[in-house]
């Protein structure tokens, strides 16, 4: 799963074009995104036994 979905890294919240996000990509295989990749807002994340959901107030919900 790619950690870079837009302008921002969805794990660390830093600019996607700056630096390597290999560590973020590795961590994202086991955990949900924490930041919206489009607007860099911190998302509300809920981890469930069957997966997770993350909600950005601007861009809506994603599930995994």
PQR file with spaces between the fields and no chain letter, atoms N, CA, C, O and H, PARSE charges and radii, in Angstrom:
ATOM       1  N    UNK     1       0.849   -1.179    0.000 -0.4000 1.5000
ATOM       2  CA   UNK     1       0.000    0.000    0.000 -0.0000 2.0000
ATOM       3  C    UNK     1       0.891    1.236    0.000  0.5500 1.7000
ATOM       4  O    UNK     1       1.849    1.316    0.769 -0.5500 1.4000
ATOM       5  N    UNK     2       0.583    2.176   -0.841 -0.4000 1.5000
ATOM       6  CA   UNK     2       1.371    3.406   -0.921 -0.0000 2.0000
ATOM       7  C    UNK     2       1.000    4.346    0.203  0.5500 1.7000
ATOM       8  O    UNK     2      -0.178    4.532    0.508 -0.5500 1.4000
ATOM       9  H    UNK     2      -0.196    2.111   -1.465  0.4000 1.0000
ATOM      10  N    UNK     3       1.991    4.927    0.807 -0.4000 1.5000
ATOM      11  CA   UNK     3       1.758    5.877    1.877 -0.0000 2.0000
ATOM      12  C    UNK     3       1.527    7.282    1.333  0.5500 1.7000
ATOM      13  O    UNK     3       1.013    8.153    2.035 -0.5500 1.4000
ATOM      14  H    UNK     3       2.948    4.776    0.559  0.4000 1.0000
ATOM      15  N    UNK     4       1.908    7.493    0.089 -0.4000 1.5000
ATOM      16  CA   UNK     4       1.764    8.802   -0.541 -0.0000 2.0000
ATOM      17  C    UNK     4       0.580    8.751   -1.492  0.5500 1.7000
ATOM      18  O    UNK     4       0.676    8.171   -2.573 -0.5500 1.4000
ATOM      19  H    UNK     4       2.326    6.785   -0.481  0.4000 1.0000
ATOM      20  N    UNK     5      -0.544    9.356   -1.097 -0.4000 1.5000
ATOM      21  CA   UNK     5      -1.748    9.328   -1.913 -0.0000 2.0000
ATOM      22  C    UNK     5      -2.043   10.674   -2.547  0.5500 1.7000
ATOM      23  O    UNK     5      -2.915   10.762   -3.412 -0.5500 1.4000
ATOM      24  H    UNK     5      -0.623    9.827   -0.219  0.4000 1.0000
ATOM      25  N    UNK     6      -1.361   11.697   -2.153 -0.4000 1.5000
ATOM      26  CA   UNK     6      -1.576   13.039   -2.677 -0.0000 2.0000
ATOM      27  C    UNK     6      -0.311   13.843   -2.494  0.5500 1.7000
ATOM      28  O    UNK     6       0.780   13.375   -2.818 -0.5500 1.4000
ATOM      29  H    UNK     6      -0.653   11.625   -1.451  0.4000 1.0000
ATOM      30  N    UNK     7      -0.448   15.039   -1.983 -0.4000 1.5000
ATOM      31  CA   UNK     7       0.681   15.924   -1.757 -0.0000 2.0000
ATOM      32  C    UNK     7       1.425   15.595   -0.477  0.5500 1.7000
ATOM      33  O    UNK     7       2.610   15.901   -0.346 -0.5500 1.4000
ATOM      34  H    UNK     7      -1.335   15.419   -1.720  0.4000 1.0000
ATOM      35  N    UNK     8       0.734   14.971    0.468 -0.4000 1.5000
ATOM      36  CA   UNK     8       1.295   14.705    1.803 -0.0000 2.0000
ATOM      37  C    UNK     8       1.358   13.213    2.080  0.5500 1.7000
ATOM      38  O    UNK     8       0.550   12.444    1.560 -0.5500 1.4000
ATOM      39  H    UNK     8      -0.228   14.722    0.361  0.4000 1.0000
ATOM      40  N    UNK     9       2.320   12.805    2.901 -0.4000 1.5000
ATOM      41  CA   UNK     9       2.426   11.415    3.357 -0.0000 2.0000
ATOM      42  C    UNK     9       1.291   11.162    4.351  0.5500 1.7000
ATOM      43  O    UNK     9       1.086   11.952    5.273 -0.5500 1.4000
ATOM      44  H    UNK     9       2.977   13.429    3.324  0.4000 1.0000
ATOM      45  N    UNK    10       0.555   10.061    4.168 -0.4000 1.5000
ATOM      46  CA   UNK    10      -0.589    9.804    5.053 -0.0000 2.0000
ATOM      47  C    UNK    10      -0.200    9.186    6.395  0.5500 1.7000
ATOM      48  O    UNK    10      -1.068    8.932    7.229 -0.5500 1.4000
ATOM      49  H    UNK    10       0.722    9.419    3.420  0.4000 1.0000
ATOM      50  N    UNK    11       1.083    8.942    6.611 -0.4000 1.5000
ATOM      51  CA   UNK    11       1.517    8.444    7.922 -0.0000 2.0000
ATOM      52  C    UNK    11       2.182    9.523    8.760  0.5500 1.7000
ATOM      53  O    UNK    11       1.813    9.721    9.917 -0.5500 1.4000
ATOM      54  H    UNK    11       1.789    9.149    5.933  0.4000 1.0000
ATOM      55  N    UNK    12       3.173   10.234    8.182 -0.4000 1.5000
ATOM      56  CA   UNK    12       3.915   11.223    8.971 -0.0000 2.0000
ATOM      57  C    UNK    12       3.412   12.652    8.768  0.5500 1.7000
ATOM      58  O    UNK    12       3.702   13.530    9.581 -0.5500 1.4000
ATOM      59  H    UNK    12       3.473   10.073    7.241  0.4000 1.0000
ATOM      60  N    UNK    13       2.662   12.891    7.696 -0.4000 1.5000
ATOM      61  CA   UNK    13       2.121   14.219    7.451 -0.0000 2.0000
ATOM      62  C    UNK    13       3.083   15.175    6.779  0.5500 1.7000
ATOM      63  O    UNK    13       2.739   16.339    6.571 -0.5500 1.4000
ATOM      64  H    UNK    13       2.427   12.178    7.036  0.4000 1.0000
ATOM      65  N    UNK    14       4.273   14.728    6.434 -0.4000 1.5000
ATOM      66  CA   UNK    14       5.257   15.593    5.773 -0.0000 2.0000
ATOM      67  C    UNK    14       5.012   15.607    4.262  0.5500 1.7000
ATOM      68  O    UNK    14       4.286   14.763    3.737 -0.5500 1.4000
ATOM      69  H    UNK    14       4.553   13.783    6.603  0.4000 1.0000
ATOM      70  N    UNK    15       5.618   16.562    3.575 -0.4000 1.5000
ATOM      71  CA   UNK    15       5.462   16.681    2.128 -0.0000 2.0000
ATOM      72  C    UNK    15       5.938   15.404    1.442  0.5500 1.7000
ATOM      73  O    UNK    15       7.003   14.879    1.766 -0.5500 1.4000
ATOM      74  H    UNK    15       6.208   17.248    4.001  0.4000 1.0000
ATOM      75  N    UNK    16       5.152   14.913    0.503 -0.4000 1.5000
ATOM      76  CA   UNK    16       5.466   13.662   -0.177 -0.0000 2.0000
ATOM      77  C    UNK    16       6.716   13.771   -1.038  0.5500 1.7000
ATOM      78  O    UNK    16       7.419   12.781   -1.235 -0.5500 1.4000
ATOM      79  H    UNK    16       4.286   15.339    0.240  0.4000 1.0000
ATOM      80  N    UNK    17       6.997   14.951   -1.547 -0.4000 1.5000
ATOM      81  CA   UNK    17       8.133   15.146   -2.445 -0.0000 2.0000
ATOM      82  C    UNK    17       9.459   15.298   -1.693  0.5500 1.7000
ATOM      83  O    UNK    17      10.523   15.278   -2.310 -0.5500 1.4000
ATOM      84  H    UNK    17       6.426   15.756   -1.387  0.4000 1.0000
ATOM      85  N    UNK    18       9.403   15.449   -0.375 -0.4000 1.5000
ATOM      86  CA   UNK    18      10.613   15.682    0.412 -0.0000 2.0000
ATOM      87  C    UNK    18      11.032   14.401    1.120  0.5500 1.7000
ATOM      88  O    UNK    18      10.281   13.856    1.929 -0.5500 1.4000
ATOM      89  H    UNK    18       8.538   15.466    0.126  0.4000 1.0000
ATOM      90  N    UNK    19      12.219   13.930    0.817 -0.4000 1.5000
ATOM      91  CA   UNK    19      12.767   12.771    1.510 -0.0000 2.0000
ATOM      92  C    UNK    19      12.150   11.456    1.087  0.5500 1.7000
ATOM      93  O    UNK    19      11.243   11.402    0.256 -0.5500 1.4000
ATOM      94  H    UNK    19      12.829   14.372    0.160  0.4000 1.0000
ATOM      95  N    UNK    20      12.667   10.406    1.680 -0.4000 1.5000
ATOM      96  CA   UNK    20      12.184    9.059    1.414 -0.0000 2.0000
ATOM      97  C    UNK    20      11.119    8.687    2.439  0.5500 1.7000
ATOM      98  O    UNK    20      11.266    8.969    3.629 -0.5500 1.4000
ATOM      99  H    UNK    20      13.403   10.450    2.355  0.4000 1.0000
ATOM     100  N    UNK    21      10.086    8.075    1.988 -0.4000 1.5000
ATOM     101  CA   UNK    21       9.015    7.639    2.890 -0.0000 2.0000
ATOM     102  C    UNK    21       8.943    6.119    2.937  0.5500 1.7000
ATOM     103  O    UNK    21       7.868    5.548    3.119 -0.5500 1.4000
ATOM     104  H    UNK    21       9.966    7.845    1.022  0.4000 1.0000
ATOM     105  N    UNK    22      10.102    5.460    2.771 -0.4000 1.5000
ATOM     106  CA   UNK    22      10.147    3.998    2.811 -0.0000 2.0000
ATOM     107  C    UNK    22       9.725    3.463    4.179  0.5500 1.7000
ATOM     108  O    UNK    22       9.013    2.462    4.264 -0.5500 1.4000
ATOM     109  H    UNK    22      10.975    5.925    2.624  0.4000 1.0000
ATOM     110  N    UNK    23      10.159    4.123    5.241 -0.4000 1.5000
ATOM     111  CA   UNK    23       9.765    3.706    6.589 -0.0000 2.0000
ATOM     112  C    UNK    23       8.276    3.865    6.816  0.5500 1.7000
ATOM     113  O    UNK    23       7.648    3.040    7.480 -0.5500 1.4000
ATOM     114  H    UNK    23      10.737    4.936    5.173  0.4000 1.0000
ATOM     115  N    UNK    24       7.714    4.924    6.265 -0.4000 1.5000
ATOM     116  CA   UNK    24       6.271    5.149    6.378 -0.0000 2.0000
ATOM     117  C    UNK    24       5.505    4.068    5.626  0.5500 1.7000
ATOM     118  O    UNK    24       4.505    3.550    6.123 -0.5500 1.4000
ATOM     119  H    UNK    24       8.224    5.594    5.726  0.4000 1.0000
ATOM     120  N    UNK    25       5.976    3.726    4.428 -0.4000 1.5000
ATOM     121  CA   UNK    25       5.313    2.696    3.633 -0.0000 2.0000
ATOM     122  C    UNK    25       5.359    1.350    4.357  0.5500 1.7000
ATOM     123  O    UNK    25       4.379    0.605    4.342 -0.5500 1.4000
ATOM     124  H    UNK    25       6.788    4.147    4.024  0.4000 1.0000
ATOM     125  N    UNK    26       6.482    1.039    4.983 -0.4000 1.5000
ATOM     126  CA   UNK    26       6.600   -0.219    5.721 -0.0000 2.0000
ATOM     127  C    UNK    26       5.652   -0.238    6.917  0.5500 1.7000
ATOM     128  O    UNK    26       5.008   -1.253    7.181 -0.5500 1.4000
ATOM     129  H    UNK    26       7.278    1.644    4.995  0.4000 1.0000
ATOM     130  N    UNK    27       5.564    0.869    7.633 -0.4000 1.5000
ATOM     131  CA   UNK    27       4.677    0.938    8.801 -0.0000 2.0000
ATOM     132  C    UNK    27       3.211    0.881    8.391  0.5500 1.7000
ATOM     133  O    UNK    27       2.386    0.341    9.129 -0.5500 1.4000
ATOM     134  H    UNK    27       6.087    1.694    7.418  0.4000 1.0000
ATOM     135  N    UNK    28       2.873    1.432    7.222 -0.4000 1.5000
ATOM     136  CA   UNK    28       1.484    1.460    6.775 -0.0000 2.0000
ATOM     137  C    UNK    28       0.935    0.090    6.412  0.5500 1.7000
ATOM     138  O    UNK    28      -0.278   -0.071    6.275 -0.5500 1.4000
ATOM     139  H    UNK    28       3.543    1.870    6.623  0.4000 1.0000
ATOM     140  N    UNK    29       1.808   -0.901    6.255 -0.4000 1.5000
ATOM     141  CA   UNK    29       1.297   -2.246    6.001 -0.0000 2.0000
ATOM     142  C    UNK    29       0.609   -2.808    7.234  0.5500 1.7000
ATOM     143  O    UNK    29      -0.211   -3.721    7.128 -0.5500 1.4000
ATOM     144  H    UNK    29       2.793   -0.770    6.366  0.4000 1.0000
ATOM     145  N    UNK    30       0.942   -2.260    8.419 -0.4000 1.5000
ATOM     146  CA   UNK    30       0.372   -2.758    9.671 -0.0000 2.0000
ATOM     147  C    UNK    30      -0.557   -1.780   10.380  0.5500 1.7000
ATOM     148  O    UNK    30      -1.256   -2.178   11.311 -0.5500 1.4000
ATOM     149  H    UNK    30       1.608   -1.519    8.505  0.4000 1.0000
ATOM     150  N    UNK    31      -0.587   -0.528    9.974 -0.4000 1.5000
ATOM     151  CA   UNK    31      -1.398    0.462   10.683 -0.0000 2.0000
ATOM     152  C    UNK    31      -2.136    1.381    9.713  0.5500 1.7000
ATOM     153  O    UNK    31      -1.725    1.523    8.561 -0.5500 1.4000
ATOM     154  H    UNK    31      -0.018   -0.205    9.217  0.4000 1.0000
ATOM     155  N    UNK    32      -3.221    2.005   10.169 -0.4000 1.5000
ATOM     156  CA   UNK    32      -4.002    2.894    9.305 -0.0000 2.0000
ATOM     157  C    UNK    32      -3.303    4.235    9.092  0.5500 1.7000
ATOM     158  O    UNK    32      -2.358    4.564    9.809 -0.5500 1.4000
ATOM     159  H    UNK    32      -3.555    1.889   11.104  0.4000 1.0000
ATOM     160  N    UNK    33      -3.767    5.013    8.104 -0.4000 1.5000
ATOM     161  CA   UNK    33      -3.198    6.348    7.886 -0.0000 2.0000
ATOM     162  C    UNK    33      -3.570    7.274    9.046  0.5500 1.7000
ATOM     163  O    UNK    33      -4.612    7.096    9.676 -0.5500 1.4000
ATOM     164  H    UNK    33      -4.535    4.746    7.521  0.4000 1.0000
ATOM     165  N    UNK    34      -2.738    8.239    9.317 -0.4000 1.5000
ATOM     166  CA   UNK    34      -2.997    9.203   10.396 -0.0000 2.0000
ATOM     167  C    UNK    34      -3.294   10.602    9.867  0.5500 1.7000
ATOM     168  O    UNK    34      -3.951   11.396   10.540 -0.5500 1.4000
ATOM     169  H    UNK    34      -1.891    8.384    8.805  0.4000 1.0000
ATOM     170  N    UNK    35      -2.815   10.902    8.668 -0.4000 1.5000
ATOM     171  CA   UNK    35      -3.015   12.219    8.059 -0.0000 2.0000
ATOM     172  C    UNK    35      -3.676   12.062    6.703  0.5500 1.7000
ATOM     173  O    UNK    35      -3.455   11.065    6.016 -0.5500 1.4000
ATOM     174  H    UNK    35      -2.281   10.256    8.121  0.4000 1.0000
ATOM     175  N    UNK    36      -4.482   13.031    6.313 -0.4000 1.5000
ATOM     176  CA   UNK    36      -5.086   13.037    4.986 -0.0000 2.0000
ATOM     177  C    UNK    36      -3.994   13.335    3.962  0.5500 1.7000
ATOM     178  O    UNK    36      -3.253   14.307    4.115 -0.5500 1.4000
ATOM     179  H    UNK    36      -4.663   13.841    6.872  0.4000 1.0000
ATOM     180  N    UNK    37      -3.887   12.524    2.936 -0.4000 1.5000
ATOM     181  CA   UNK    37      -2.881   12.713    1.900 -0.0000 2.0000
ATOM     182  C    UNK    37      -3.151   13.893    0.993  0.5500 1.7000
ATOM     183  O    UNK    37      -2.272   14.306    0.236 -0.5500 1.4000
ATOM     184  H    UNK    37      -4.488   11.734    2.811  0.4000 1.0000
ATOM     185  N    UNK    38      -4.361   14.446    1.056 -0.4000 1.5000
ATOM     186  CA   UNK    38      -4.733   15.568    0.197 -0.0000 2.0000
ATOM     187  C    UNK    38      -4.575   16.925    0.878  0.5500 1.7000
ATOM     188  O    UNK    38      -4.175   17.900    0.242 -0.5500 1.4000
ATOM     189  H    UNK    38      -5.075   14.110    1.670  0.4000 1.0000
ATOM     190  N    UNK    39      -4.891   16.988    2.180 -0.4000 1.5000
ATOM     191  CA   UNK    39      -4.888   18.297    2.849 -0.0000 2.0000
ATOM     192  C    UNK    39      -4.029   18.347    4.120  0.5500 1.7000
ATOM     193  O    UNK    39      -3.912   19.407    4.736 -0.5500 1.4000
ATOM     194  H    UNK    39      -5.216   16.196    2.697  0.4000 1.0000
ATOM     195  N    UNK    40      -3.433   17.233    4.517 -0.4000 1.5000
ATOM     196  CA   UNK    40      -2.543   17.138    5.675 -0.0000 2.0000
ATOM     197  C    UNK    40      -3.251   17.267    7.027  0.5500 1.7000
ATOM     198  O    UNK    40      -2.585   17.428    8.050 -0.5500 1.4000
ATOM     199  H    UNK    40      -3.528   16.373    4.017  0.4000 1.0000
ATOM     200  N    UNK    41      -4.553   17.201    7.053 -0.4000 1.5000
ATOM     201  CA   UNK    41      -5.267   17.252    8.332 -0.0000 2.0000
ATOM     202  C    UNK    41      -5.110   15.927    9.067  0.5500 1.7000
ATOM     203  O    UNK    41      -5.052   14.862    8.452 -0.5500 1.4000
ATOM     204  H    UNK    41      -5.094   17.070    6.222  0.4000 1.0000
ATOM     205  N    UNK    42      -5.043   16.010   10.370 -0.4000 1.5000
ATOM     206  CA   UNK    42      -5.011   14.808   11.209 -0.0000 2.0000
ATOM     207  C    UNK    42      -6.395   14.173   11.119  0.5500 1.7000
ATOM     208  O    UNK    42      -7.403   14.864   11.269 -0.5500 1.4000
ATOM     209  H    UNK    42      -5.090   16.875   10.870  0.4000 1.0000
ATOM     210  N    UNK    43      -6.455   12.872   10.877 -0.4000 1.5000
ATOM     211  CA   UNK    43      -7.737   12.195   10.719 -0.0000 2.0000
ATOM     212  C    UNK    43      -8.160   11.493   12.001  0.5500 1.7000
ATOM     213  O    UNK    43      -7.332   11.128   12.836 -0.5500 1.4000
ATOM     214  H    UNK    43      -5.637   12.310   10.755  0.4000 1.0000
ATOM     215  N    UNK    44      -9.466   11.317   12.133 -0.4000 1.5000
ATOM     216  CA   UNK    44     -10.021   10.536   13.237 -0.0000 2.0000
ATOM     217  C    UNK    44      -9.958    9.077   12.805  0.5500 1.7000
ATOM     218  O    UNK    44     -10.592    8.692   11.823 -0.5500 1.4000
ATOM     219  H    UNK    44     -10.138   11.614   11.454  0.4000 1.0000
ATOM     220  N    UNK    45      -9.196    8.263   13.534 -0.4000 1.5000
ATOM     221  CA   UNK    45      -8.963    6.874   13.157 -0.0000 2.0000
ATOM     222  C    UNK    45      -9.604    5.950   14.181  0.5500 1.7000
ATOM     223  O    UNK    45      -9.476    6.150   15.389 -0.5500 1.4000
ATOM     224  H    UNK    45      -8.681    8.575   14.332  0.4000 1.0000
ATOM     225  N    UNK    46     -10.296    4.934   13.674 -0.4000 1.5000
ATOM     226  CA   UNK    46     -10.877    3.920   14.548 -0.0000 2.0000
ATOM     227  C    UNK    46     -10.412    2.559   14.054  0.5500 1.7000
ATOM     228  O    UNK    46     -10.607    2.209   12.890 -0.5500 1.4000
ATOM     229  H    UNK    46     -10.400    4.772   12.693  0.4000 1.0000
ATOM     230  N    UNK    47      -9.797    1.797   14.948 -0.4000 1.5000
ATOM     231  CA   UNK    47      -9.331    0.454   14.616 -0.0000 2.0000
ATOM     232  C    UNK    47     -10.349   -0.539   15.155  0.5500 1.7000
ATOM     233  O    UNK    47     -10.707   -0.509   16.332 -0.5500 1.4000
ATOM     234  H    UNK    47      -9.638    2.081   15.893  0.4000 1.0000
ATOM     235  N    UNK    48     -10.808   -1.420   14.273 -0.4000 1.5000
ATOM     236  CA   UNK    48     -11.809   -2.423   14.606 -0.0000 2.0000
ATOM     237  C    UNK    48     -11.218   -3.820   14.437  0.5500 1.7000
ATOM     238  O    UNK    48     -10.178   -3.964   13.795 -0.5500 1.4000
ATOM     239  H    UNK    48     -10.517   -1.444   13.316  0.4000 1.0000
ATOM     240  N    UNK    49     -11.848   -4.846   14.994 -0.4000 1.5000
ATOM     241  CA   UNK    49     -11.332   -6.201   14.810 -0.0000 2.0000
ATOM     242  C    UNK    49     -11.279   -6.635   13.340  0.5500 1.7000
ATOM     243  O    UNK    49     -10.472   -7.492   12.979 -0.5500 1.4000
ATOM     244  H    UNK    49     -12.693   -4.729   15.516  0.4000 1.0000
ATOM     245  N    UNK    50     -12.123   -6.059   12.502 -0.4000 1.5000
ATOM     246  CA   UNK    50     -12.187   -6.453   11.089 -0.0000 2.0000
ATOM     247  C    UNK    50     -11.502   -5.458   10.158  0.5500 1.7000
ATOM     248  O    UNK    50     -11.579   -5.622    8.940 -0.5500 1.4000
ATOM     249  H    UNK    50     -12.779   -5.364   12.795  0.4000 1.0000
ATOM     250  N    UNK    51     -10.846   -4.451   10.676 -0.4000 1.5000
ATOM     251  CA   UNK    51     -10.185   -3.441    9.831 -0.0000 2.0000
ATOM     252  C    UNK    51     -10.081   -2.110   10.540  0.5500 1.7000
ATOM     253  O    UNK    51      -9.970   -2.057   11.765 -0.5500 1.4000
ATOM     254  H    UNK    51     -10.783   -4.317   11.665  0.4000 1.0000
ATOM     255  N    UNK    52     -10.118   -1.022    9.767 -0.4000 1.5000
ATOM     256  CA   UNK    52     -10.014    0.308   10.329 -0.0000 2.0000
ATOM     257  C    UNK    52     -10.787    1.296    9.456  0.5500 1.7000
ATOM     258  O    UNK    52     -11.103    1.003    8.303 -0.5500 1.4000
ATOM     259  H    UNK    52     -10.208   -1.065    8.772  0.4000 1.0000
ATOM     260  N    UNK    53     -11.084    2.455   10.012 -0.4000 1.5000
ATOM     261  CA   UNK    53     -11.654    3.556    9.243 -0.0000 2.0000
ATOM     262  C    UNK    53     -10.948    4.840    9.677  0.5500 1.7000
ATOM     263  O    UNK    53     -10.608    5.017   10.847 -0.5500 1.4000
ATOM     264  H    UNK    53     -10.827    2.693   10.949  0.4000 1.0000
ATOM     265  N    UNK    54     -10.737    5.725    8.713 -0.4000 1.5000
ATOM     266  CA   UNK    54     -10.104    7.013    8.974 -0.0000 2.0000
ATOM     267  C    UNK    54     -10.942    8.088    8.303  0.5500 1.7000
ATOM     268  O    UNK    54     -11.301    7.964    7.133 -0.5500 1.4000
ATOM     269  H    UNK    54     -11.013    5.581    7.763  0.4000 1.0000
ATOM     270  N    UNK    55     -11.253    9.144    9.045 -0.4000 1.5000
ATOM     271  CA   UNK    55     -12.138   10.186    8.539 -0.0000 2.0000
ATOM     272  C    UNK    55     -11.432   11.532    8.527  0.5500 1.7000
ATOM     273  O    UNK    55     -10.921   11.988    9.550 -0.5500 1.4000
ATOM     274  H    UNK    55     -10.962    9.246    9.996  0.4000 1.0000
ATOM     275  N    UNK    56     -11.410   12.164    7.354 -0.4000 1.5000
ATOM     276  CA   UNK    56     -10.945   13.545    7.200 -0.0000 2.0000
ATOM     277  C    UNK    56     -12.192   14.422    7.126  0.5500 1.7000
ATOM     278  O    UNK    56     -13.120   14.103    6.381 -0.5500 1.4000
ATOM     279  H    UNK    56     -11.825   11.793    6.523  0.4000 1.0000
ATOM     280  N    UNK    57     -12.232   15.503    7.871 -0.4000 1.5000
ATOM     281  CA   UNK    57     -13.414   16.360    7.870 -0.0000 2.0000
ATOM     282  C    UNK    57     -13.641   17.009    6.500  0.5500 1.7000
ATOM     283  O    UNK    57     -14.764   17.393    6.177 -0.5500 1.4000
ATOM     284  H    UNK    57     -11.478   15.761    8.476  0.4000 1.0000
ATOM     285  N    UNK    58     -12.590   17.131    5.703 -0.4000 1.5000
ATOM     286  CA   UNK    58     -12.701   17.744    4.385 -0.0000 2.0000
ATOM     287  C    UNK    58     -12.955   16.728    3.266  0.5500 1.7000
ATOM     288  O    UNK    58     -13.728   16.999    2.347 -0.5500 1.4000
ATOM     289  H    UNK    58     -11.677   16.819    5.965  0.4000 1.0000
ATOM     290  N    UNK    59     -12.309   15.564    3.341 -0.4000 1.5000
ATOM     291  CA   UNK    59     -12.338   14.613    2.218 -0.0000 2.0000
ATOM     292  C    UNK    59     -13.069   13.311    2.503  0.5500 1.7000
ATOM     293  O    UNK    59     -13.116   12.438    1.636 -0.5500 1.4000
ATOM     294  H    UNK    59     -11.681   15.344    4.087  0.4000 1.0000
ATOM     295  N    UNK    60     -13.633   13.158    3.673 -0.4000 1.5000
ATOM     296  CA   UNK    60     -14.456   11.989    3.965 -0.0000 2.0000
ATOM     297  C    UNK    60     -13.707   10.801    4.533  0.5500 1.7000
ATOM     298  O    UNK    60     -12.595   10.928    5.044 -0.5500 1.4000
ATOM     299  H    UNK    60     -13.595   13.867    4.377  0.4000 1.0000
ATOM     300  N    UNK    61     -14.343    9.645    4.431 -0.4000 1.5000
ATOM     301  CA   UNK    61     -13.860    8.433    5.091 -0.0000 2.0000
ATOM     302  C    UNK    61     -13.188    7.474    4.109  0.5500 1.7000
ATOM     303  O    UNK    61     -13.600    7.347    2.956 -0.5500 1.4000
ATOM     304  H    UNK    61     -15.247    9.542    4.016  0.4000 1.0000
ATOM     305  N    UNK    62     -12.146    6.806    4.597 -0.4000 1.5000
ATOM     306  CA   UNK    62     -11.555    5.679    3.884 -0.0000 2.0000
ATOM     307  C    UNK    62     -11.503    4.509    4.857  0.5500 1.7000
ATOM     308  O    UNK    62     -11.410    4.697    6.070 -0.5500 1.4000
ATOM     309  H    UNK    62     -11.812    6.909    5.534  0.4000 1.0000
ATOM     310  N    UNK    63     -11.563    3.303    4.309 -0.4000 1.5000
ATOM     311  CA   UNK    63     -11.568    2.092    5.138 -0.0000 2.0000
ATOM     312  C    UNK    63     -10.498    1.133    4.655  0.5500 1.7000
ATOM     313  O    UNK    63     -10.097    1.149    3.491 -0.5500 1.4000
ATOM     314  H    UNK    63     -11.638    3.151    3.324  0.4000 1.0000
ATOM     315  N    UNK    64     -10.051    0.307    5.569 -0.4000 1.5000
ATOM     316  CA   UNK    64      -9.082   -0.693    5.182 -0.0000 2.0000
ATOM     317  C    UNK    64      -9.210   -1.927    6.031  0.5500 1.7000
ATOM     318  O    UNK    64      -8.462   -2.887    5.842 -0.5500 1.4000
ATOM     319  H    UNK    64     -10.377    0.295    6.514  0.4000 1.0000
